[in-house]
């Protein structure tokens, strides 16, 4: 995931970076369930499988074609997504297709089975 060389982070998920290990620990939260930076995998799981982000917001935009039911994203992602959809529409005169959004642990587990 990341590596330290001479006490500097040199990459995270393939992105080249340069800052101290102390800055890394202070600025990145890869462990808390509520962190936008937490990476989930077979080895890194949610502490609380019933966790639901407090800032979920329903996506409602005239610039998307919704194929995801009642789609929710975290507020910062929703704001960015809706801005991207609006920009895409103004450039291409086409809506973006939304196929998936936030899934609860149980929804994700059902899809995985």
Secondary structure, 3 states (H helix, E strand, C coil): CEEEECCEEEEECCEEEEEEHHHHHHHCCCCCCCCCCCCCCCCCCCCCCCCCCCCEEECCCCCEEECCCCCEEEHHHHHHHHHHHHHHHHHHCCCEEECCCCCCHHHHHHHHC
